[in-house]
Amino acid sequence: MIRISATNLDAFRRYRDSEDASLEDLLVYLRRETPPTPPMLAGKALHKALEIAAEGEHDTLAADGYTFDFSTAGDVALADIREMKLEVERTVGGTPVTLVGVVDGIRGREVIDHKLTLRFDPERFLSSYQWRVYLSAFDADRFTWIVYEGVPERDDPQRYTIRALHHLTAHRYPEMEADLERELAAYVAFAKAHLAGAV
């Protein structure tokens, strides 16, 4: 049984498609041997702050020592279903596979994902396979990113000012399942060759 997270699938695809990528760096990432970076810690804190937020309007949210100021960014409508774990079994080329991940929210047939970033780059999100994995696993039709474009304050790197909110939506398309199956098969072959005992 090979466990595949949507983020690992995207990391593998970036490695495969880049001439400058290092196999060793990818393997260290896939084995979870690298400590989280400051942006990763901030993103994790934002997810937690949104998950535990009470209903109503908030100018700021806080979690894990981080504070996020939304006062100039606009309103965010949080989904009723938040932080749902994903674990779906399927067979890829005769190999049992478990797709794993966590979705930030579900609203009907729409999957919601929150992202914290310094600069909004729609192509980076749309070219990923994360949204295809989640649409397939939840039999959903739309995947919407709520992207928080923010910067840490100079005097306090754990306090972020959210400068803008962006909404970006991807839709299921006829060839999506075939595209996903192809990428999963490539990852499975890679994992068998390089991650024996760690998958």
C-alpha positions in Angstrom: 0.0 0.0 0.0 1.4 3.4 -1.0 0.2 6.5 0.7 0.1 9.6 -1.5 -0.7 13.1 -0.3 -1.8 15.7 -2.7 1.2 17.9 -1.7 3.6 15.1 -2.3 2.2 14.5 -5.7 2.7 18.1 -6.6 6.3 18.1 -5.1 7.1 15.1 -7.3 5.7 16.8 -10.4 7.7 20.0 -9.8 10.8 17.8 -9.5 10.1 15.9 -12.6 9.3 19.0 -14.7 12.4 21.0 -13.6 15.9 20.5 -14.9 17.5 22.1 -11.9 15.6 20.1 -9.2 17.5 17.8 -6.9 16.4 14.2 -6.3 18.0 14.3 -2.8 16.0 17.4 -1.9 12.8 15.8 -3.1 13.4 12.6 -1.1 14.2 14.6 2.1 10.9 16.5 1.6 8.8 13.4 0.9 10.3 11.6 4.0 9.4 14.7 6.1 13.0 15.1 7.2 13.1 18.9 6.7 12.0 21.3 9.4 9.1 23.6 8.5 10.0 27.1 7.2 8.7 30.3 8.7 6.1 30.7 5.9 4.9 27.1 6.4 4.5 27.8 10.2 2.6 30.9 9.4 0.3 29.1 6.9 -0.4 26.4 9.5 -1.3 29.0 12.1 -3.6 30.7 9.7 -5.4 27.4 8.9 -5.8 26.8 12.7 -7.1 30.3 13.3 -9.7 29.9 10.6 -10.7 26.4 11.8 -11.3 27.6 15.4 -12.8 31.0 14.5 -16.2 31.6 16.1 -19.1 32.7 13.9 -19.3 36.5 13.3 -17.1 39.2 12.0 -13.4 39.4 13.0 -10.8 42.1 12.3 -8.1 39.8 13.6 -7.6 36.0 14.2 -4.9 34.3 16.2 -3.4 30.9 16.7 -0.1 29.3 17.7 1.5 32.6 18.5 0.6 34.3 15.2 -1.9 37.1 14.7 -3.5 37.9 11.3 -5.0 41.3 10.7 -7.9 41.3 8.2 -9.1 44.8 8.8 -8.2 46.1 5.3 -8.7 42.9 3.3 -12.4 42.2 3.2 -14.8 39.6 4.4 -14.3 35.8 4.4 -17.3 33.4 4.5 -16.2 30.3 6.3 -17.7 26.9 5.3 -19.8 25.0 7.9 -17.7 21.9 7.4 -14.1 22.7 8.2 -10.8 20.7 8.3 -12.0 17.3 7.0 -9.5 14.5 6.7 -9.3 12.6 3.4 -8.3 9.0 3.1 -9.4 7.2 0.0 -8.2 3.9 -1.3 -7.9 3.1 -5.0 -5.8 0.9 -7.3 -3.3 2.5 -9.6 -1.8 0.1 -12.2 -2.5 -2.9 -10.0 -0.9 -1.2 -6.9 -3.1 -0.4 -3.9 -2.9 3.4 -3.1 -4.3 5.5 -0.3 -4.8 9.2 -1.1 -4.5 11.3 2.0 -5.0 14.9 2.8 -7.0 17.5 4.7 -9.5 19.9 3.1 -10.1 23.2 4.7 -13.8 23.3 4.0 -16.7 21.8 2.1 -19.8 23.6 0.9 -22.2 21.4 -1.1 -20.2 20.1 -4.1 -17.5 22.7 -3.6 -14.1 22.2 -1.9 -12.6 25.2 -0.1 -8.9 25.7 0.4 -7.1 28.5 2.3 -3.7 29.7 1.3 -1.4 32.3 2.8 1.1 33.8 0.3 3.3 36.9 -0.1 2.3 37.2 -3.8 -0.8 35.9 -5.6 0.1 33.7 -8.5 -3.0 32.1 -10.0 -1.1 29.8 -12.4 0.8 28.2 -9.5 -2.5 27.1 -8.0 -4.3 26.1 -11.2 -1.3 23.9 -12.4 -1.3 21.9 -9.2 -2.9 18.5 -8.8 -4.1 19.1 -5.3 -7.4 20.3 -6.5 -7.9 17.4 -8.9 -7.2 14.9 -6.1 -9.8 16.5 -3.8 -12.4 16.8 -6.5 -12.0 13.2 -7.4 -12.0 12.0 -3.8 -15.0 14.0 -2.7 -16.9 13.6 -6.1 -17.1 17.4 -6.1 -17.4 19.8 -9.0 -15.6 23.0 -7.9 -12.4 23.7 -6.0 -12.1 27.3 -4.6 -9.0 28.8 -3.2 -9.3 31.7 -0.8 -5.8 33.2 -1.0 -4.6 35.5 1.7 -2.0 37.9 0.3 -0.1 39.0 3.4 3.2 40.2 4.8 4.7 39.8 8.3 5.3 43.1 10.1 8.9 44.2 10.3 9.0 44.4 14.1 6.9 41.3 14.7 7.3 38.5 12.2 4.5 36.5 13.8 2.0 39.3 13.1 0.7 39.3 9.5 -1.2 42.1 7.7 -3.5 40.6 5.1 -3.4 43.1 2.3 -5.8 41.4 -0.1 -8.1 38.4 -0.5 -8.3 36.6 -3.8 -10.9 33.9 -4.8 -9.9 31.5 -7.5 -12.0 28.5 -8.7 -11.1 25.4 -10.7 -13.7 23.1 -12.2 -14.0 19.4 -12.9 -13.3 18.7 -16.6 -14.0 15.6 -18.7 -10.4 14.4 -18.8 -9.6 15.1 -15.2 -9.8 11.5 -13.9 -7.5 10.2 -16.7 -5.0 13.0 -16.0 -5.0 12.2 -12.3 -4.6 8.5 -13.0 -1.6 9.2 -15.2 0.1 11.4 -12.6 -0.6 8.9 -9.8 0.9 6.1 -11.9 4.1 8.1 -12.4 4.3 8.8 -8.7 3.8 5.1 -7.8 6.6 4.1 -10.2 8.9 6.7 -8.6 7.9 5.6 -5.0 8.7 2.0 -5.8 12.1 3.0 -7.1 13.1 5.6 -4.5 11.0 5.3 -1.4 11.0 1.6 -0.6 10.1 1.2 3.1 9.1 4.9 3.4 5.8 4.9 1.5 
